[in-house]
Amino acid sequence: MYSESKAADGEHTVVNTGIWIEKPVSEVLYSHLNIPAGDLRFAVTGKCNMNCYYCHREGCSAENELPFADIMRIIERSMVYGVRAVRLTGGEPLLHGEVTRICRELKGRFPGVKLGINTNAILIDKLLEIVNEGLIDCVVVGIDRYDAPISKASAVGRPSDEILGNVLKIKKAGCDANISAVYTGDLGNIEGLAEWCFRNRIKIKVLEVVDSEVADAPTEAYQRMVNHMIEKYGLSVFYNHTKKQYSAKSHDGKAVSFFHSHCRLRECEVCARLHLRVSCDGDALTCLHPGTPKFSLLDESAFEGNILAALHNLGSPPERCEGKK
């Protein structure tokens, strides 16, 4: 740890005041010091109208919500670090009282930035207002269960058929609509969701649950599911080496993406190339695990130093963060 030292990188200076940095920025060779892939993943609220057992809320405090002005200032100041896409998450981002204003302002001021939203699609009327105004480029709907009273692994929520119907409404409105499903061990649900997506030409991604376990491979249950889906639907596997993500496609258009838990395998260097997370507490996060350093972006005078420190620490495994603040 470096304390009260300065490390220069070009025109930028990082002031380390007790914040964990493995090496000064000047001692590391970077091709750039930009937000990975240009993707800023921003949790605007920790509030949610569901309670999925696996949810990490993007590192947010459960009930916190960033004001409109703070959200816009953080995104605007992040532009210099290569932002090309902003993904609004939560919690449930549609619960933010000014989510429409946020989308309208972002699209108006930064028309070249791809704007997406991750949602459970319960608040479909508010979502369709945003979609119909042309403010969103992509909607990713989280749904884990194909035919169930609650669409996700939650004690509260809406039926699967209602949420799937909402996905079709989003697509009909002319917006790119995808499904993201967390595999919770029920193979029948994943088959049902995949077949529904095949029929309706909707992209589906199946994710492994993220937890604190460390292993050298995905869980056996997840691997069995992937192999079963590939064999059952006659899919050919393509491998994205950047994201370490399998995409499986067939000659007749069936397609499923499989995204295993990088956290389980401690593939931190992969996360370092995907995106930068900002929590609803206004912190840039290098990892979602407890004990990982948080770099506040709310103090304007400390913004540059903290965002550079966050970018500098991307790709460091959480075990090396223990005891750090």
C-alpha positions as CSV (number, residue, x, y, z in Angstrom):
1,M,0.0,0.0,0.0
2,Y,1.2,3.5,-0.8
3,S,0.2,6.4,1.4
4,E,0.3,10.1,0.7
5,S,2.4,9.5,-2.4
6,K,1.9,10.6,-6.0
7,A,2.1,8.6,-9.2
8,A,2.1,10.4,-12.5
9,D,0.8,8.9,-15.8
10,G,1.1,11.4,-18.6
11,E,-1.0,14.4,-17.6
12,H,-2.8,12.5,-14.9
13,T,-1.7,12.3,-11.3
14,V,-3.1,9.8,-8.8
15,V,-2.9,10.8,-5.1
16,N,-2.8,7.7,-2.9
17,T,-4.0,8.6,0.6
18,G,-4.4,5.2,2.1
19,I,-6.3,3.8,-0.9
20,W,-5.0,0.4,-2.0
21,I,-2.9,0.5,-5.1
22,E,-0.5,-2.4,-5.8
23,K,1.9,-0.2,-7.8
24,P,2.1,3.4,-8.7
25,V,0.5,4.1,-12.1
26,S,3.8,5.2,-13.5
27,E,5.3,1.8,-13.0
28,V,2.6,0.0,-15.0
29,L,2.6,-0.2,-18.8
30,Y,-0.8,0.6,-20.2
31,S,-2.0,0.8,-23.8
32,H,-4.6,3.2,-22.3
33,L,-6.1,4.1,-19.0
34,N,-9.7,4.0,-20.2
35,I,-12.9,2.4,-19.0
36,P,-12.8,-1.2,-20.2
37,A,-14.5,-1.7,-23.5
38,G,-16.0,1.8,-23.1
39,D,-18.8,0.2,-21.0
40,L,-19.9,2.0,-17.8
41,R,-22.3,-0.1,-15.8
42,F,-24.1,2.3,-13.4
43,A,-26.4,1.1,-10.6
44,V,-28.7,4.1,-10.1
45,T,-30.7,2.6,-7.2
46,G,-30.4,-0.2,-4.7
47,K,-34.2,-0.5,-4.4
48,C,-36.0,-3.4,-6.0
49,N,-39.5,-4.8,-6.3
50,M,-38.1,-8.3,-6.3
51,N,-35.8,-10.2,-3.9
52,C,-33.7,-12.7,-5.8
53,Y,-31.6,-14.8,-3.5
54,Y,-28.5,-14.5,-5.7
55,C,-28.6,-10.7,-6.2
56,H,-25.5,-8.7,-5.4
57,R,-27.2,-5.3,-6.3
58,E,-24.0,-4.3,-8.1
59,G,-22.4,-3.5,-4.7
60,C,-25.1,-1.1,-3.7
61,S,-26.6,-0.3,-0.3
62,A,-30.1,-1.9,-0.5
63,E,-32.2,1.3,-0.3
64,N,-29.8,4.0,-1.5
65,E,-30.5,6.0,-4.6
66,L,-28.2,8.5,-6.3
67,P,-29.7,11.9,-7.2
68,F,-30.1,12.9,-10.9
69,A,-27.4,15.6,-10.6
70,D,-24.8,13.1,-9.2
71,I,-25.5,10.5,-11.8
72,M,-25.2,13.0,-14.7
73,R,-22.0,14.5,-13.3
74,I,-20.3,11.1,-12.8
75,I,-21.2,10.0,-16.4
76,E,-20.2,13.4,-17.9
77,R,-16.8,13.4,-16.2
78,S,-16.3,9.7,-17.1
79,M,-16.6,10.6,-20.8
80,V,-12.9,11.5,-21.0
81,Y,-12.0,7.9,-20.1
82,G,-13.6,6.5,-23.2
83,V,-17.3,5.8,-22.4
84,R,-19.1,4.4,-25.4
85,A,-21.9,2.6,-23.7
86,V,-23.9,3.2,-20.4
87,R,-25.9,0.4,-18.8
88,L,-28.4,1.4,-16.1
89,T,-28.8,-1.2,-13.5
90,G,-29.8,-1.6,-9.8
91,G,-31.6,-2.8,-7.9
92,E,-34.4,-2.2,-10.3
93,P,-33.4,1.0,-12.3
94,L,-37.1,1.7,-13.2
95,L,-37.7,2.4,-9.5
96,H,-35.5,5.5,-9.7
97,G,-37.8,8.4,-9.5
98,E,-36.1,10.2,-12.4
99,V,-35.1,7.3,-14.6
100,T,-36.9,8.8,-17.7
101,R,-35.2,12.1,-17.2
102,I,-31.8,10.4,-16.8
103,C,-32.4,8.5,-20.1
104,R,-33.6,11.7,-21.9
105,E,-30.7,13.7,-20.7
106,L,-28.1,11.1,-21.6
107,K,-29.5,10.5,-25.1
108,G,-29.8,14.2,-25.7
109,R,-26.3,15.2,-24.5
110,F,-24.5,12.1,-25.7
111,P,-26.3,10.7,-28.8
112,G,-23.4,8.6,-29.8
113,V,-23.4,6.6,-26.6
114,K,-25.3,3.3,-26.6
115,L,-27.7,3.3,-23.7
116,G,-29.1,0.1,-22.2
117,I,-31.1,-0.9,-19.2
118,N,-31.2,-4.1,-17.1
119,T,-34.6,-4.7,-15.7
120,N,-37.1,-7.3,-14.4
121,A,-39.7,-5.7,-16.7
122,I,-42.4,-5.5,-14.1
123,L,-42.9,-1.7,-14.5
124,I,-43.6,-2.2,-18.2
125,D,-45.6,1.1,-18.7
126,K,-42.7,3.2,-17.5
127,L,-40.3,1.2,-19.6
128,L,-42.4,1.5,-22.8
129,E,-42.6,5.3,-22.3
130,I,-38.8,5.3,-22.4
131,V,-38.6,2.9,-25.3
132,N,-41.3,4.7,-27.4
133,E,-39.4,8.0,-26.9
134,G,-36.4,6.4,-28.5
135,L,-34.2,6.8,-25.4
136,I,-33.0,3.2,-25.0
137,D,-30.9,1.1,-27.5
138,C,-31.1,-2.2,-25.6
139,V,-33.2,-3.7,-22.9
140,V,-32.0,-6.8,-21.0
141,V,-34.8,-8.5,-19.0
142,G,-33.9,-10.8,-16.2
143,I,-36.1,-13.9,-16.0
144,D,-35.1,-17.3,-14.6
145,R,-38.4,-19.3,-14.8
146,Y,-40.3,-20.1,-17.9
147,D,-43.7,-21.1,-16.4
148,A,-44.0,-20.1,-12.8
149,P,-46.0,-17.8,-10.5
150,I,-42.9,-15.6,-10.1
151,S,-40.5,-15.0,-13.0
152,K,-37.3,-15.1,-11.1
153,A,-35.7,-16.8,-8.0
154,S,-37.6,-14.4,-5.7
155,A,-40.3,-14.6,-3.1
156,V,-42.1,-11.7,-4.7
157,G,-42.7,-10.7,-8.3
158,R,-44.9,-11.3,-11.3
159,P,-45.8,-14.4,-13.3
160,S,-43.4,-15.6,-16.0
161,D,-46.0,-15.4,-18.8
162,E,-46.7,-11.7,-18.0
163,I,-43.0,-10.9,-18.1
164,L,-42.4,-12.8,-21.3
165,G,-45.4,-10.9,-22.8
166,N,-43.7,-7.6,-21.7
167,V,-40.5,-8.7,-23.5
168,L,-42.5,-9.1,-26.7
169,K,-44.0,-5.6,-26.1
170,I,-40.5,-4.2,-25.9
171,K,-39.5,-5.9,-29.2
172,K,-42.7,-4.8,-30.9
173,A,-41.9,-1.2,-30.0
174,G,-38.7,-1.6,-32.0
175,C,-36.2,-1.9,-29.3
176,D,-33.5,-4.6,-29.0
177,A,-34.8,-7.0,-26.3
178,N,-32.7,-9.8,-24.7
179,I,-33.2,-12.2,-21.9
180,S,-30.7,-12.9,-19.1
181,A,-31.4,-16.0,-17.1
182,V,-29.5,-17.1,-14.0
183,Y,-29.3,-20.9,-13.8
184,T,-30.6,-22.0,-10.4
185,G,-30.6,-25.8,-11.1
186,D,-33.9,-26.2,-12.9
187,L,-33.1,-27.5,-16.3
188,G,-36.7,-27.5,-17.4
189,N,-37.0,-23.8,-16.9
190,I,-33.9,-23.1,-19.0
191,E,-35.2,-25.3,-21.8
192,G,-38.6,-23.6,-21.7
193,L,-37.0,-20.1,-21.8
194,A,-34.6,-21.1,-24.6
195,E,-37.4,-22.6,-26.8
196,W,-39.5,-19.5,-26.2
197,C,-36.6,-17.3,-27.3
198,F,-36.0,-19.5,-30.4
199,R,-39.6,-19.1,-31.5
200,N,-39.6,-15.4,-30.9
201,R,-36.1,-14.6,-32.2
202,I,-35.0,-13.2,-28.8
203,K,-31.4,-13.5,-27.6
204,I,-30.9,-15.4,-24.4
205,K,-27.8,-15.6,-22.1
206,V,-27.6,-18.2,-19.3
207,L,-25.5,-17.1,-16.4
208,E,-23.9,-19.1,-13.6
209,V,-24.7,-17.9,-10.1
210,V,-21.9,-15.7,-8.6
211,D,-20.9,-16.5,-5.1
212,S,-17.8,-16.4,-2.9
213,E,-16.6,-19.9,-3.8
214,V,-13.3,-20.3,-5.5
215,A,-12.8,-23.2,-7.9
216,D,-10.9,-24.1,-11.0
217,A,-14.0,-24.8,-13.1
218,P,-17.7,-23.8,-13.2
219,T,-20.0,-25.9,-11.1
220,E,-20.8,-29.4,-12.3
221,A,-24.5,-28.6,-12.5
222,Y,-23.8,-25.6,-14.7
223,Q,-21.4,-27.6,-17.0
224,R,-24.0,-30.4,-17.3
225,M,-26.7,-27.9,-18.3
226,V,-24.4,-26.3,-21.0
227,N,-23.6,-29.7,-22.4
228,H,-27.2,-30.8,-22.4
229,M,-28.4,-27.7,-24.2
230,I,-25.7,-28.0,-26.8
231,E,-26.6,-31.6,-27.5
232,K,-30.4,-31.3,-27.3
233,Y,-30.6,-28.4,-29.7
234,G,-27.8,-29.4,-32.0
235,L,-25.8,-26.2,-31.3
236,S,-22.3,-25.4,-32.6
237,V,-20.2,-23.7,-30.0
238,F,-18.3,-20.5,-30.7
239,Y,-15.9,-19.1,-28.1
240,N,-15.4,-15.4,-27.3
241,H,-11.8,-15.2,-26.1
242,T,-12.2,-11.6,-24.9
243,K,-15.1,-12.3,-22.6
244,K,-14.4,-16.1,-22.2
245,Q,-18.1,-16.6,-23.1
246,Y,-19.5,-19.5,-25.1
247,S,-22.1,-18.8,-27.8
248,A,-23.9,-21.8,-29.2
249,K,-25.8,-21.6,-32.5
250,S,-27.6,-23.9,-34.9
251,H,-28.1,-23.8,-38.7
252,D,-31.7,-22.9,-38.2
253,G,-31.1,-19.8,-36.0
254,K,-31.2,-21.2,-32.5
255,A,-28.7,-19.3,-30.3
256,V,-27.8,-19.4,-26.6
257,S,-24.9,-17.6,-24.8
258,F,-23.4,-19.2,-21.7
259,F,-21.6,-16.9,-19.2
260,H,-19.9,-18.8,-16.4
261,S,-18.9,-17.0,-13.1
262,H,-15.6,-15.3,-13.6
263,C,-15.6,-14.7,-9.9
264,R,-15.6,-18.5,-9.2
265,L,-12.6,-19.0,-11.4
266,R,-11.0,-15.7,-10.3
267,E,-10.7,-14.6,-13.9
268,C,-10.2,-11.1,-12.7
269,E,-8.3,-10.2,-15.9
270,V,-11.5,-10.9,-17.8
271,C,-13.6,-8.6,-15.7
272,A,-10.9,-5.9,-16.1
273,R,-11.7,-5.9,-19.8
274,L,-15.5,-5.9,-19.5
275,H,-16.7,-2.7,-17.8
276,L,-16.3,-0.3,-14.9
277,R,-19.1,-0.6,-12.2
278,V,-20.4,2.4,-10.4
279,S,-22.7,1.7,-7.4
280,C,-25.7,3.7,-6.2
281,D,-23.5,4.9,-3.3
282,G,-21.4,6.7,-5.9
283,D,-18.4,4.4,-5.7
284,A,-16.3,3.0,-8.6
285,L,-15.9,-0.7,-7.9
286,T,-13.2,-3.1,-9.1
287,C,-15.0,-6.1,-7.8
288,L,-18.3,-7.0,-6.1
289,H,-16.8,-9.1,-3.3
290,P,-16.8,-7.7,0.3
291,G,-13.6,-6.1,1.3
292,T,-12.7,-4.8,-2.2
293,P,-11.7,-1.1,-2.2
294,K,-14.3,1.4,-3.2
295,F,-13.4,4.7,-4.9
296,S,-15.8,7.5,-4.3
297,L,-16.8,9.6,-7.4
298,L,-19.0,12.0,-5.5
299,D,-16.2,14.4,-4.4
300,E,-15.5,16.4,-7.5
301,S,-12.0,17.4,-6.3
302,A,-11.1,13.7,-5.8
303,F,-12.8,12.4,-8.9
304,E,-9.9,12.1,-11.3
305,G,-7.6,10.5,-8.7
306,N,-10.2,8.0,-7.6
307,I,-11.4,6.9,-11.1
308,L,-7.8,6.4,-12.2
309,A,-7.2,4.4,-9.0
310,A,-10.2,2.3,-9.7
311,L,-9.0,1.6,-13.3
312,H,-5.5,0.9,-12.1
313,N,-6.8,-1.8,-9.7
314,L,-9.1,-3.6,-12.2
315,G,-8.0,-7.2,-12.6
316,S,-6.8,-7.6,-9.0
317,P,-8.3,-10.7,-7.3
318,P,-10.4,-10.0,-4.2
319,E,-8.1,-12.1,-1.9
320,R,-5.5,-9.4,-2.3
321,C,-7.9,-6.8,-1.1
322,E,-8.6,-8.3,2.3
323,G,-8.2,-5.7,5.1
324,K,-8.0,-2.8,2.7
325,K,-10.4,0.1,2.8
